[in-house]
Amino acid sequence: MLDWLSHNIGNILVLIVLLCIIAGAVFVMIRDKRKGKSSCGGNCAGCAMNGKCNKS
């Protein structure tokens, strides 16, 4: 078991870093959604979904 860990420590560290980045992105998206922020940028005039995502 320790031999396998020592041979794959680089891959394990990269995987941990990637998981932390993904978890952080999901956390920010959830926080922004709860605050009512939009992820589209707010330019509804040029959007194909104009008038469908916001009531205003």
PAPAZA-650070 format. One record per residue (C-alpha): residue number from 1; chain; x, z, y. Coordinates in steps of 0.2 Angstrom, whole numbers. Each point is the difference from the previous one (the first is absolute). Example, Ala and Ser with C-alpha at 12.3 -4.5 7.8 and 13.67 -1.06 7.14 Angstrom:
BEGIN
(1; A; (62; 39; -22)),
(2; A; (6; -3; 17)),
This chain:
BEGIN
(1; A; (0; 0; 0)),
(2; A; (14; 5; 12)),
(3; A; (9; -16; -4)),
(4; A; (-15; -11; 4)),
(5; A; (-2; 9; 17)),
(6; A; (18; -2; 4)),
(7; A; (-1; -19; -4)),
(8; A; (-16; -2; 10)),
(9; A; (2; 11; 15)),
(10; A; (1; -14; 13)),
(11; A; (-16; -7; -6)),
(12; A; (-9; 17; 0)),
(13; A; (6; 3; 18)),
(14; A; (-6; -17; 6)),
(15; A; (-17; 3; -8)),
(16; A; (-1; 17; 8)),
(17; A; (3; -7; 17)),
(18; A; (-12; -14; -2)),
(19; A; (-14; 12; -6)),
(20; A; (4; 11; 15)),
(21; A; (-2; -15; 12)),
(22; A; (-16; -6; -9)),
(23; A; (-7; 18; 1)),
(24; A; (4; 1; 18)),
(25; A; (-9; -17; 4)),
(26; A; (-15; 6; -9)),
(27; A; (0; 16; 9)),
(28; A; (1; -8; 17)),
(29; A; (-14; -13; -5)),
(30; A; (-12; 15; -5)),
(31; A; (4; 10; 15)),
(32; A; (-3; -15; 12)),
(33; A; (-16; -4; -9)),
(34; A; (-7; 18; 2)),
(35; A; (5; -1; 19)),
(36; A; (-11; -16; 1)),
(37; A; (15; -12; 4)),
(38; A; (-1; -18; -5)),
(39; A; (14; -9; -9)),
(40; A; (-4; -17; 6)),
(41; A; (8; 1; 17)),
(42; A; (-16; -1; 11)),
(43; A; (0; -19; 5)),
(44; A; (-18; -3; -6)),
(45; A; (-2; -16; 10)),
(46; A; (11; -10; -12)),
(47; A; (-5; 8; -16)),
(48; A; (-9; -8; -14)),
(49; A; (-10; 16; -2)),
(50; A; (-5; 1; 18)),
(51; A; (-15; 12; 2)),
(52; A; (-1; 5; -18)),
(53; A; (13; 14; -1)),
(54; A; (-5; 9; 16)),
(55; A; (-17; 4; 7)),
(56; A; (6; -2; 18)),
